[in-house]
Amino acid sequence: MTAAFLTIEALDAHVPVGTWTIDPAHSSVGFSVRHLMGKVRGTFEEFTGHLRIAEQPAGCSATATIAMGSVNTANRMRDDDLRSAGFFDAGRHPDLTFEGAGLIVRDGGLELPGKLTIRGITRDVAMEVEFLGLDETGLQGEQRIGISATTTIRRSDYGVGAAAGEGQKIVVGDKITIQLDIQAVLGT
């Protein structure tokens, strides 16, 4: 899912300008959705992306690609169902993509507007962002940043899963929260 990358505090943190590559070994892309009388949480195990930090927030951007077939909810039967044509249709639409640009200051926080594409359907979304820090001497001497970004979408906007008919029980909710917790490395 992915995303935005700063907060108001980060604007004063002297985050270096440049292209930052998401480190999948130290990042996660997850989601939650109502299922029957509770919530199901899952992750996507395969994803890539880049963040572009510019001198001004309006010049910042992000891109991400998530492999839909890499879904993991800790239930093989449910994961196979999610990969099927009834939900993600991962055989025909293997990737979810996000392209965002122009970081916006809103109410003491930041958001990154962008285009989210699922099953070949593109919609506008806004990622709410939290800056988690800058490490100038990362695991191997590299510069790293940590960010968290969240958005909520409606699965029906992307043709994911069938809607409940009149009088039918809601098995899967329409609202899906996407959560990204990312570390990115400068210049890789």
N, C-alpha and C positions, 0 to 999 in steps of 0.2 A: 502498500500500500504502500506513499512515501511521500516526497514530503518537504515539509518546511523545516526550518532549522535554527531559529534564533528566538530570543525574547528581548525585552527592553534592556535587561541587564547585559545581554550579550553584545549590544551595540557599543557598550563601553568596555567590553572584554578584549578588544583588539584581536578579533578573529581574523587571521590572515585571508586576504583576498586570493581567490583561485578556485580550482576545481578539486573537490573532495570526493573520493570514491567510497561508497558504502562497504564496510567490512562485514560480510555475512556471518563470519565466525563469532562476531561480537555484537550481533544485531538480531532483532526478531520482528516479524510481521505477524500480527495476530488479529483475531476478530472475535466478536461475541454476538449471539443472536438468541432470541427466545425460542425455546423448543418445548412444546407441551407446557408443563407447569414450572419450568426452570429455564436456565440459560445454558447454552453450549458454547464452549470456547475452543478455538482452534488456532493453528498456525499454518503458515506456508513455509516450507523448508528451503525453497530455492527462489532467490531474488537477486537482482543487481540494481545499481543506481548510482547517480552522481548528483552532487550539490554544487552549485556555482555561487560562491560568495563574492559579491561585488562591493564597491566602496559605498554605495547607497542601497538601502533596502529594496528600492524599486528595481534595481538591476539584478537581484538575486533570483535564482531559478533552481529547479530540481526535476530530475527524471527518474523513473523507476519502472522495472519490469518484474512481475511476479509470475512464476509458473503455477498455473491453476491446478495442474496435476499433482503438485507437491503438497496438497492440503493434508493436514493431520489433526484429527479431533480425538485421537486415541481410541477410535472405534472403526475398524476396517470396513465393516458393512456400510456405515454412514459415510465414510470417506469415498468409497466406491460410488455410492449414490450421488454425492456432491460432484464427482467427476463426470457423471452421466449427462446425457442430453437434457434431462429434466432440470438440471441445475446449472453447473458451470459449462457443460458441453466442451470439456477440455480437449477432446479429440479434434474438434473444429476450431475452437478458440483457446489455444494453449496458454495465452498470456493475458494478464490484467496489466494495464499500463497507466502511468500517471505522468503528466507533464504540467508543471506549475511554473509561474513566473510572476514577479512583482510583489514582493513581500509588503504587507500592509500593517500599519500600526493601528490597533483597535483596543480601546478600553484597557490600556496598560499591558497588553499582550500583542502577539503578532499572529497573522495568519497568512497562508500562502494559497491564493486562488489557483485553480488549475482544472485540467480536463482529465477525468477518470474514464477509462474504457474497459468494459467488461462485456464479453460475448459480442464484440463488434459494435456495441452501443456506447456512445460517448456523452457524458453529462458534465456540467460544471459542478465542482465541489470546492470547499475551502478547508484546508488543514489548519487546526489549532495547534500551536507550537509551544514547546517548552525547551529552553536551552539547558543542557545538563552539565556543560563545562568544556573547557579547553585544556588539553594536556600537551605541553610543548615537548615532552620527552616520553612519548608513548612506549609501548611494549618493546620496540626495537629502535628507539631514538627518534621515531617519526612524530609528526604533529597529528593529534586526533581531536575531534570534537564529538560530543555526545548530544543527541537531541531526542525528543519524544514528540510525536505528532499524532493527532487524533481527528477523525471525521466520522460522521454518521450518514449513512446512505439508506435508501429504500431499495431492496432487492428487486421489487416489481419494476422500478425504473430501468432496470437492465435486463429484464426478461428472465431472471433467475428464479426457478421454481414456480409452481402454480399457486394462484391465489385460492383461498378457501371460498367455496361457493356459499350461497345463502343457507344458513342453518348448519353449516359444517363446522367442525371443531378446527380451531387454528392450531396446526401442528408446528409450523415454522413461522416465526414473526416476520414482519416486513422490514423492520428497522434493524440494520446491521451496523455495529460500531467497529471501526477499523483502527487498530493501535499499532504504531511503529515506534520501536525503541532502537535507535541506530547509533553506531559509532562509525565515523568516516575518517579517512586518512587523506591528508593533503597531497596532491600531486601524483597520485598513483593511477 
